[in-house]
Amino acid sequence: MARGKGILAADESTPTLTKRFDKLSITSTAETRMAWRELLFSSPGLSEWISGVILYDETIRQNNPEGRGFVEMLDKWGIIAGIKLDTGAKPLAGFIGETVTEGLDGLNQRVEEYYKLGARFAKWRAVISISETSPTDACIEANAHALARYAKICQEGGLVPIVEPEVLMDGEHSIEVCYSVTERTLLAVFEQLRVQEVKLEAMILKPSMVLPASDSPAQVSTTEVAEATVKCYLRNVPAAVGGIALLSGGQKEENATAHLAAMNKLGPLPWPLTFSYGRALQDRPMRIWGGKQENSSDTQAALLELAQANSQASIPSS
Ligand code: 13P
C-alpha cells in the first residue's frame, strides 16, 4: 500500500495461463510459464511502480538455472512475494450456475509452508455472478464466510490477506444492478470479517469496480463509474481497512487505468486506493512477447509503461 505503488497479479493457475498462451500460440510448459514470469518480474525498475507480486504455487517453487527461486529474485528487485491460496471456484451445491471458492481444508499448514517459502501476503478470490436469478444469498454468504475464515488463518500465520470478492462483469446488467450486488456482497463480507475477528488494519480488500456489464446497452462515462464505485466503497468498506487494491476484471487496460485515476480525484478517501491488476498489466506485454526471446525488451517496456500509468492513477490528486 506504499504511495504510488500497486500489485501485479501473476497468480493465474496453470489451466488459466495455458488458455491465455493458447490464444497466442505460445506452448505452455513449466519452462515457458517460468520464462514468462521471470521476464515480467525482472523488468528493470519495476519496483518503482509495483510493491508486490502474487504468485501461483508452481511459480513459488520454481528455481532458475542458477538455482535461485522467485521469492529471492523478487526480494532482490525490491518486491514482496504473495501467494494465491484458494483452490478455485467450484459449483455451489443446489444453486445452478453459482460457485463457492474452495481451499480451506489444511489451509493453516499451507500458510505455514508458504511463509517458510518467503510469501508475506496472500490472495483468495470469491466469484459472484449476476443473472436474472443470481447472486443468491446462499452464494454470497458461503463465499463471505470462506473469505473471512481464510483471512483469519492468514493473519494467524503471518500473511497479510487480500480479500477478493469479485462481482463479474459478464452479462447485460446495468451499473445500478452492479452497485446493489456489490453492496450486498461487501456488507456480507465485512459482517463475516467481524464475526471471525479479522484485523481490518492488516488486510487488503480487492474488489471489482461498479460498472455496467460488458454487454450492457447502457454504458456510462468514466466519471460515473468512479462516482458509483467510490460511493459504494465509502458506504460499505470500514475506514480501518489497510487499503483497497482493485482488480481489472477484463476491462480494457485504458479503462482500468482511467477509472482508477478518476476515483483518486474524488478524495480524500479513508484508505489508499490502488491497483492489483492481472490482465490490464499483462495482456499487452504477452501479445508483444509471443513466446519469443527476441521480443523481451519490448515486452518489458510495455509492462513498465502500464505499471507507471497505473502508479500515477493511484496517487490521490484532489
Ligand atoms: P484481473 O485484473 O485480470 O481481473 O486479475 C486480477 C486477479 O487477481 C483476479 O483474481
Residues whose N, C-alpha, C, O or C-beta is under 5 A from the ligand:
A	BS01	13P	A9 R125 L247 S248 G249 G250 S276 Y277 G278 R279 A280
